[in-house]
Amino acid sequence: MHTLQLFSPSAFPTAGIDWGPESNRIVTCGTDRNAYVWTLKGQVWKPTLVILRINRAARCVKWSPKENKFAVGSGSRLISICYFEQDNDWWVCKHIKKPIRSTVLSLDWHPNNILLAAGSCDFKCRIFSAYIKEVEEKPSPTPWGSKMPFGELMFESSGTAGWVHGVCFSESGNRVAWASHDSTVAVVTAGKSTTISSLSSESLPLLSIVFITENSLVAAGHDCYPVLFTYNEAKGEIKYGGKLDVPKQSAQRGLTARERFQNLDKKASTDANEGVLESIHKNSISQISVMEGGKAKCTKFCTTGMDGGMAIWDVKVLY
């Protein structure tokens, strides 16, 4: 394996990256408080600077479904909605500020290209309208609401007690799920009641969550393996579906008395395999991406981890 190109327009670390498959453009953001839109020209990706007008690091970025705009979450307690202004031939942005009170960690777009879900360090999951009249037509009513001027708050969660690391809309857009630092997974369905269903799992905090069907979710985080959750709308409950990375049991020979004594002396344990991760990823999983089938009938998804590894999972085999 060799590097084709480094996406490093500045000396500062890149914190977020997203690829638009239809337009074949890549957007990045980082601690230099700017975003860059990368366009392939020949065999080289050329960056275009996007001024976000923020005074803290950008943390996450996400293209809209139509790829005519993108959202950037930052430590400035706001979301920058960026779109291309044809008349001036540059990218400009508008800010969604209230009532965000801390760093924005995660973003996901509604299929209608208008609504945007955001998770932040103030323990809240929110849904905003990101309607830009300059680039799109007036939106149609949704179960989340009918009035959608730019920056309108359509939903705000309550009840969780941790940073919201991951947030995701379902394929229909009528359901949103989020994962918090208190190891809680929550789901809400749009409607008159908008009752929040939550489950406190026994796992370490989850960092990413995604729908693979309208009633099934895959999440992963500091436990280094993906897990399955199922949602029953009729009962309003979430159930833990188990680990999706089950290691194969390998034959192990017995330890000699000398080996046991050496392990006890060095590790304070007689188990030679203690502390060895049997999962595919050897560090926290930071992102889950649907590869095939979409969020309604996902057949394959991809996980990337802080160990530098990437794994592709076949849903049919896992079930």
Secondary structure by P-SEA (a helix, b strand, c coil): cccccccccccccccbbbbbccccbbbbbccccbbbbbbbcccbbbbbbbbcccccccccccccccccbbbbbccccbbbbbbbbcccccccccccccccccccccccccccccbbbbbccccbbbbbbbcccccccccccccccccccccccccccccccccccbbbbccccccccccccccbbbbbbbcccbbbbbbbcccccccbbbbccccbbbbbccccbbbbbbbbccccccccccccccccbbbbbbbcaaaaaaaaaacccccccccccccccccccccccccccccccccbbbbbccccbbbbbcccccc
